[in-house]
Amino acid sequence: MACEPCGMILVDKPTGPTSRGVVEMVGRILAPAPARRRRGEPRFRLGHAGTLDPLATGLLVILVGRGTRLQPFLQGLDKRYLATVRLGAGTDSHDRDGTVTERVPVPPTADGLAGALAALTGTIMQVPPVISAIKRDGRSLHHRVRRGEVVAPPDARPVRILDLVSVAIRWGEESAAEDPDFLAPDGRLYEVDLDIACGSGTYVRSLARDLAAALGTVGHVATLRRTVVGPFDVKDAVTLDELADGPEPTAQLRSLNDALPQLPEVPVTTEAAMGLRQGTQPDRSWFLDEVPELFRLVGPGGELVAVGRREADTDLPRTAAVFPTDAARIAEDDPCA
């Protein structure tokens, strides 16, 4: 029987498809579609560790096979984006994919920009967009909006803006090539390119809305690119074309252990690894100092045996996810080994 693909792939998402759509494309590249699947060919799960809007490009962390079990440990990572905020035109989604709802004049100079960026740095209260995947009564808000429902904005929530820097400004430029509806009322282009480092849960679209409001106008995200997710960088990602055209797409899979470089590694013996896979809990003596909140338990061959966590009540180590061996995984370079 063929071994199921397993691990993590870093993909440079193109603009247009949803994150789920990109995941499905990766699945079709890694293995035949179910209708064409032959006996013995792998069936496997797929997921991702953080959504990107259809407009956005950049780093999408895709989890494959047993790698989907790592998703809880890849949530909450800090991220970095490059965004272009266009001022003078607001949309219902706060990005270029939305419908223009208002156009407001832009100040004649960018003198207030530095102060506005400083005020939006740190831990701030942010109201997420109504057109978002946030659920209310079990249904996503964007589904409700598109059904014509009147949807109240979500409650404000704290988010962390670690760094917010303007890297380029275009203020009052002529732009005959642009759709005039997405320009300021005077028909000119007012844009700010931002480099944003932020905590998980931050909406760049809301940040664009709030920056524009601080400058006395409205605005939206014209372009958005995610460059970093936790320890992963888009420069190490592959495009869908590169993945499809490569000689062996599964060669792009990173191992389960390599998918969690941000967690401390605790080496275990072959005997201990066998015990963990049979339900034994980690021994406190394996830790020289205090038990980390999360950690990797790694076997002699560098294989991920389990992910562990510190129990809140007792401070003792416990397994949070265990990864059994598979007799079919005998290749030395198998990403699931």
C-alpha positions as CSV (number, residue, x, y, z in Angstrom):
1,M,0.0,0.0,0.0
2,A,1.3,3.5,-0.9
3,C,2.2,5.8,2.0
4,E,-0.1,8.8,2.3
5,P,1.6,12.1,1.7
6,C,2.3,13.7,5.1
7,G,3.9,16.9,6.4
8,M,3.8,20.6,5.6
9,I,4.2,22.6,2.4
10,L,4.9,26.3,2.2
11,V,2.9,27.7,-0.7
12,D,3.1,31.2,-2.2
13,K,-0.6,31.8,-2.8
14,P,-1.6,33.8,-5.9
15,T,-4.3,36.4,-5.8
16,G,-7.8,35.2,-6.7
17,P,-8.5,31.8,-5.1
18,T,-9.5,31.3,-1.5
19,S,-7.2,29.6,0.9
20,R,-9.4,26.6,0.8
21,G,-9.2,26.6,-3.0
22,V,-5.4,26.6,-2.9
23,V,-5.5,23.7,-0.4
24,E,-7.6,21.7,-2.9
25,M,-5.3,22.6,-5.8
26,V,-2.3,21.2,-3.7
27,G,-4.3,18.1,-3.0
28,R,-4.9,17.5,-6.7
29,I,-1.2,18.0,-7.4
30,L,-0.1,15.6,-4.7
31,A,-2.5,12.8,-5.7
32,P,-5.1,12.0,-8.3
33,A,-8.7,13.2,-7.8
34,P,-10.9,10.6,-6.1
35,A,-12.6,9.7,-9.3
36,R,-9.3,8.8,-10.9
37,R,-7.7,7.3,-7.8
38,R,-6.5,3.7,-8.2
39,R,-6.5,1.1,-5.5
40,G,-3.5,1.5,-3.2
41,E,-3.2,5.3,-4.0
42,P,-3.3,7.5,-0.9
43,R,-6.3,9.2,0.6
44,F,-5.3,12.0,2.8
45,R,-6.5,15.0,4.7
46,L,-5.5,18.6,4.0
47,G,-5.7,21.8,5.9
48,H,-4.0,25.1,6.4
49,A,-2.7,27.1,9.4
50,G,-4.2,30.6,8.7
51,T,-6.5,32.0,6.1
52,L,-5.6,34.6,3.4
53,D,-8.2,36.7,1.7
54,P,-8.7,36.0,-2.0
55,L,-7.2,39.4,-2.8
56,A,-4.0,38.5,-0.8
57,T,-0.9,36.7,-2.0
58,G,1.9,35.2,-0.1
59,L,2.7,32.6,2.5
60,L,0.1,29.9,3.1
61,V,1.1,27.1,5.4
62,I,-0.5,23.9,4.1
63,L,-0.7,20.7,6.2
64,V,-0.9,17.3,4.6
65,G,-2.1,14.0,5.9
66,R,-1.1,13.5,9.5
67,G,0.4,16.9,9.3
68,T,-3.2,18.3,9.8
69,R,-2.8,17.2,13.5
70,L,-0.3,20.0,13.9
71,Q,-2.8,22.7,13.2
72,P,-3.5,23.6,16.9
73,F,0.2,24.1,17.4
74,L,0.6,26.4,14.4
75,Q,-2.3,28.8,15.4
76,G,-1.5,32.0,17.1
77,L,1.8,32.7,15.4
78,D,2.9,36.2,14.7
79,K,2.7,37.3,11.1
80,R,4.2,39.9,8.7
81,Y,2.5,41.6,5.8
82,L,3.2,44.1,3.0
83,A,0.1,46.1,2.3
84,T,-0.9,49.0,0.1
85,V,-3.6,51.2,1.7
86,R,-5.5,53.4,-0.7
87,L,-7.1,56.5,0.7
88,G,-10.1,58.4,-0.4
89,A,-12.4,55.5,-1.2
90,G,-14.0,53.1,1.3
91,T,-15.5,49.7,0.5
92,D,-17.8,47.4,2.3
93,S,-15.1,44.8,2.8
94,H,-12.3,47.3,3.4
95,D,-10.4,45.9,0.4
96,R,-10.2,46.2,-3.4
97,D,-12.6,43.2,-3.8
98,G,-15.4,45.0,-2.1
99,T,-18.0,47.6,-3.4
100,V,-17.2,51.2,-3.0
101,T,-19.5,52.7,-0.4
102,E,-18.1,56.2,0.0
103,R,-15.5,58.6,-1.2
104,V,-14.0,61.3,1.0
105,P,-11.4,63.9,0.3
106,V,-7.8,63.2,1.5
107,P,-5.7,65.8,3.4
108,P,-3.5,67.7,1.0
109,T,-0.3,66.5,2.7
110,A,0.8,63.3,4.6
111,D,1.9,65.2,7.6
112,G,-0.4,63.3,10.0
113,L,0.8,59.9,8.8
114,A,3.6,59.3,11.3
115,G,1.4,60.1,14.2
116,A,-1.4,57.9,13.0
117,L,0.9,55.0,12.5
118,A,2.3,55.4,16.0
119,A,-1.2,55.5,17.5
120,L,-2.0,52.2,15.8
121,T,1.1,50.5,17.1
122,G,1.1,48.3,20.3
123,T,-1.9,46.6,21.7
124,I,-5.0,48.2,20.3
125,M,-8.7,47.6,20.2
126,Q,-9.8,46.6,16.7
127,V,-13.3,46.0,15.2
128,P,-13.0,43.2,12.6
129,P,-14.7,43.6,9.2
130,V,-18.3,42.5,8.9
131,I,-17.3,40.7,5.7
132,S,-15.1,38.1,7.5
133,A,-15.1,34.5,8.6
134,I,-16.1,35.3,12.1
135,K,-19.1,33.3,13.1
136,R,-22.3,34.4,14.8
137,D,-24.9,31.9,15.8
138,G,-23.0,29.3,13.9
139,R,-22.8,31.1,10.6
140,S,-20.0,33.2,9.1
141,L,-20.7,36.9,8.9
142,H,-19.7,37.1,5.3
143,H,-22.3,34.5,4.4
144,R,-25.0,36.5,6.2
145,V,-24.0,39.7,4.4
146,R,-24.0,38.1,1.0
147,R,-27.5,36.7,1.8
148,G,-28.7,40.3,2.2
149,E,-28.9,40.3,6.0
150,V,-28.2,43.4,8.0
151,V,-25.2,42.4,10.1
152,A,-24.0,44.4,13.2
153,P,-20.2,44.8,13.3
154,P,-18.4,42.3,15.6
155,D,-17.3,43.5,19.0
156,A,-13.9,45.2,19.3
157,R,-11.1,42.9,20.4
158,P,-7.5,43.5,21.4
159,V,-4.8,42.9,18.8
160,R,-1.0,43.4,18.8
161,I,0.6,45.5,16.2
162,L,4.3,44.8,16.8
163,D,5.7,47.1,14.0
164,L,3.9,49.4,11.6
165,V,6.2,51.2,9.1
166,S,5.5,53.2,6.0
167,V,7.9,52.2,3.2
168,A,6.5,54.3,0.4
169,I,4.0,57.1,-0.2
170,R,2.2,58.2,-3.3
171,W,0.2,61.3,-2.5
172,G,-2.0,63.1,-5.0
173,E,-0.5,61.4,-8.1
174,E,-2.4,61.2,-11.4
175,S,-3.6,57.7,-12.2
176,A,-5.6,57.5,-15.4
177,A,-5.2,53.7,-15.4
178,E,-7.1,53.2,-12.2
179,D,-10.9,52.7,-11.9
180,P,-12.0,56.1,-10.8
181,D,-14.5,54.7,-8.3
182,F,-11.5,53.5,-6.2
183,L,-9.8,56.8,-6.3
184,A,-10.3,59.9,-4.1
185,P,-13.0,62.4,-5.1
186,D,-10.4,64.5,-6.9
187,G,-9.5,61.6,-9.1
188,R,-6.0,61.3,-7.8
189,L,-4.1,58.4,-6.2
190,Y,-3.3,58.5,-2.5
191,E,-1.5,55.4,-1.3
192,V,0.7,54.2,1.6
193,D,2.8,51.0,1.4
194,L,3.1,49.5,4.9
195,D,5.3,46.8,6.4
196,I,3.2,45.3,9.2
197,A,4.3,42.9,11.9
198,C,1.4,41.8,14.0
199,G,-0.1,39.1,16.3
200,S,-2.5,36.5,15.2
201,G,-6.1,37.7,14.8
202,T,-5.2,41.1,13.4
203,Y,-7.2,42.2,10.3
204,V,-5.1,44.3,8.0
205,R,-8.3,45.5,6.3
206,S,-9.5,46.9,9.6
207,L,-6.1,48.5,10.1
208,A,-6.4,50.2,6.7
209,R,-9.9,51.5,7.7
210,D,-8.6,52.8,11.0
211,L,-5.5,54.4,9.5
212,A,-7.7,56.2,7.0
213,A,-10.1,57.4,9.7
214,A,-7.1,58.7,11.7
215,L,-6.2,60.8,8.7
216,G,-9.7,62.2,8.3
217,T,-10.7,60.1,5.3
218,V,-11.7,56.6,4.3
219,G,-9.6,53.9,2.7
220,H,-9.2,50.2,1.8
221,V,-6.5,47.6,1.1
222,A,-5.5,47.7,-2.5
223,T,-2.8,44.9,-2.3
224,L,-1.8,42.6,0.5
225,R,1.0,40.1,0.7
226,R,1.9,37.9,3.7
227,T,5.6,37.4,4.0
228,V,6.1,35.7,7.4
229,V,4.1,33.2,9.6
230,G,6.0,32.5,12.8
231,P,9.3,30.9,11.9
232,F,8.4,30.5,8.2
233,D,9.2,33.0,5.4
234,V,7.6,33.3,1.9
235,K,11.0,33.2,0.3
236,D,11.1,29.5,1.2
237,A,7.7,28.8,-0.4
238,V,6.8,27.4,-3.8
239,T,4.2,28.6,-6.2
240,L,1.5,26.3,-7.4
241,D,3.1,26.2,-10.8
242,E,6.5,25.2,-9.3
243,L,4.8,22.5,-7.3
244,A,2.8,21.1,-10.2
245,D,5.8,21.3,-12.7
246,G,8.4,19.8,-10.3
247,P,9.6,16.2,-10.9
248,E,8.2,15.0,-7.5
249,P,5.7,17.3,-5.7
250,T,5.9,15.4,-2.5
251,A,9.6,16.3,-2.3
252,Q,8.4,19.7,-1.2
253,L,6.9,18.3,2.0
254,R,8.6,19.2,5.2
255,S,8.7,16.6,8.0
256,L,6.4,16.8,11.0
257,N,9.3,17.7,13.1
258,D,10.5,20.4,10.8
259,A,7.0,21.9,10.9
260,L,7.4,23.0,14.5
261,P,10.9,24.6,14.8
262,Q,9.5,27.2,17.2
263,L,8.9,24.5,19.9
264,P,11.7,23.3,22.2
265,E,13.0,19.8,21.3
266,V,13.1,17.1,24.0
267,P,15.1,14.0,22.7
268,V,13.7,10.6,23.8
269,T,15.1,7.1,23.5
270,T,13.7,4.4,21.2
271,E,12.2,2.7,24.3
272,A,10.7,5.9,25.6
273,A,9.3,6.7,22.1
274,M,7.6,3.3,22.1
275,G,6.1,4.0,25.5
276,L,4.7,7.4,24.4
277,R,3.1,5.8,21.4
278,Q,1.4,3.3,23.7
279,G,0.0,6.0,26.0
280,T,2.8,6.6,28.5
281,Q,3.2,10.2,29.6
282,P,6.5,12.1,29.5
283,D,8.8,11.8,32.5
284,R,9.5,15.0,34.5
285,S,13.2,13.9,34.7
286,W,13.5,14.4,30.9
287,F,13.5,18.2,31.5
288,L,16.6,19.9,32.9
289,D,14.6,23.0,33.9
290,E,10.9,23.9,34.0
291,V,8.6,22.2,31.6
292,P,7.9,24.4,28.5
293,E,4.3,25.3,27.7
294,L,4.6,23.3,24.5
295,F,7.5,21.0,23.3
296,R,8.5,18.4,20.8
297,L,9.3,14.8,21.8
298,V,11.8,13.6,19.2
299,G,13.1,10.1,18.6
300,P,16.7,9.0,17.9
301,G,16.1,9.2,14.1
302,G,14.8,12.8,14.3
303,E,11.2,11.7,14.0
304,L,8.4,13.5,15.8
305,V,7.0,11.1,18.3
306,A,4.6,13.5,20.1
307,V,3.9,17.1,20.9
308,G,3.6,17.7,24.6
309,R,2.3,20.5,26.8
310,R,2.7,21.5,30.5
311,E,-0.4,20.7,32.5
312,A,-1.7,24.0,34.0
313,D,-2.7,22.5,37.4
314,T,0.3,20.4,38.1
315,D,3.0,21.8,35.8
316,L,3.7,18.2,34.7
317,P,4.4,17.3,31.1
318,R,1.6,15.5,29.1
319,T,1.2,14.5,25.5
320,A,-1.1,16.7,23.4
321,A,-0.7,14.7,20.1
322,V,1.1,11.4,19.4
323,F,2.3,10.3,16.1
324,P,2.5,6.5,15.7
325,T,4.9,4.8,13.4
326,D,3.7,3.2,10.2
327,A,5.2,0.1,8.7
328,A,4.8,1.5,5.3
329,R,7.1,4.4,6.1
330,I,10.4,2.7,5.5
331,A,12.1,5.2,3.2
332,E,14.8,7.1,5.0
333,D,13.7,10.4,3.7
334,D,10.0,9.9,4.1
335,P,8.6,13.1,5.6
336,C,6.3,11.1,8.0
337,A,9.0,8.9,9.3
